[in-house]
Amino acid sequence: MKVANTAIAIGVLAVATLSTSAHAVNRFGVVCIKNKTDVTIFYRTKLADGAWREQNLQPGWEQSFSHKYSTPNANRSPELDIQFDSDLRAQRQYAVTYKLPRRAAVGDRCSDGAQYQFEYDHGRREFIDLKKVS
């Protein structure tokens, strides 16, 4: 009787261990961009060899960019090219271009992705930059 109870206990422990150690399936590569300034940011994005796409981001808003994997847990996706004018002063252009790696994720929401934010560069309100948060 004691052996049977021990065997049942081991079986229950094994099932509990397997269910808690299972990992979620990654289906997307995701980047999230947030605007932490008090001005609208105008920028362009491009995927791989595609065309540049003009976009803007209102103060306090966020935008996700997701890539759906062709197979679960592929964990490979193209980087997102982003370009913006980092000089907020009128009549001056200072284009900055970055390649943003994506984070492998279960979902395609902003909270699932690699986090980046537009912010004032070194506290100077005439310049902005895009910084990696996490």
N, C-alpha and C positions, 0 to 999 in steps of 0.2 A: 504494500500500500504506500509506503514511504517512497519507494522508487517511482511509482506512477505519479505521485504528487510532484516529485522533483522533475520528472520528464515534462509534465504539464507546465510547470513554472518556467522551465528552460524554453519551451515552445512559445509561451506568452512573451517572454523577454526577447526572444529572437524576432517575433513579429513586430513588437514595439520598436526595437532598434532599427529594423528595416524601414518601417514607415517614417521614422523621424530623420533618418539619414538620407532619404530620397531627395534629390535635387529637382528644382523646377526646370522645365524645358525652356531654353532661350529660343525665341522666335524672331526677335528683332535686334537691330543695332540702332541705338537712339542717341541723339544729341539734343540738349535743351539749351536755349538761349534766353536769358532774361534781361530786361532793361531796368537797371538800378539807378538811372539818371532821372532828371525831371524834364527831359526833352525827347521828342520823337527821333528815333535813330533810323536813318535810311541806309540800307545795305543791299548787297547782291549775294546770291548763293549759286553754287554750281555743283552738280554731281558728275564725277568722272569726266568724260569728254562732252558732256551736255552743254547747253547754252546757259549763260548767266541769267538769273531771274531776279528782278528788282522787287524788294520788299521793304516794309517798314515795321517798326515796333514801338508802340506807344509806351510812355513811362509806366513802370510797374507791371507791364505785361510780359508774357513769356510765349515762346514758340518752340514746338518740338519738330524734329526732322527724323523720321524713322525709315529704316530699310528692312523690309521683310525678307528673312532668310528663305532660300529655296528648299532647305531641309532643316528640321529642328536641330538646334545646337551647332549650326554651322559656324557661328561666332566670328564670321568675317563679313565685313561690309565696307563699301567705299567711304573714304573720308569725305567730309563736307567741306568744300571750299567756300570761304566767306570773305567778302571784301567790303570795306567801309571807309569813309572819310573820317579820320581821327581828329581833324581840326575843325572845331565847331564855328570858328570865326568866318564871317562872310567873305566870299571871294578868294578863299584860300583852300587849296586842295592838298590833302596828304593821305593818299590811298594806302591802306594797310590790308594785306591779304594773309589769311591763315588757313591751314588745313586742320580741321577738327576731327579727331578720332571719335568714333561712336563707342558706346558701352553696350555689350551684349545684355539683353534684357528679356524678361518674360512678356512684358507689355510694351506698348508704343507711346505711352504718355510721357510728359516732361519729367515727372518724378522718377521714371525708370531710367532716364538717360544720363549720359555724361553732362555735367553741369558747367555752363559758361555764363558769364554776365557782362553786359556793357556797364562800365562805371567810369567815373571821372578819373583821368590819369594823374596819379599822385595828388589828388585833391584839387587840381587846377580845372576849373569849370569850362575852360575853352578847349580842352582836349579830352578825348575818350579813348578807351582801349577795351578789348575783350579779354577777360581773365578767366582762367579755369578755376572753378570753385571746388569740385570734387571729382 
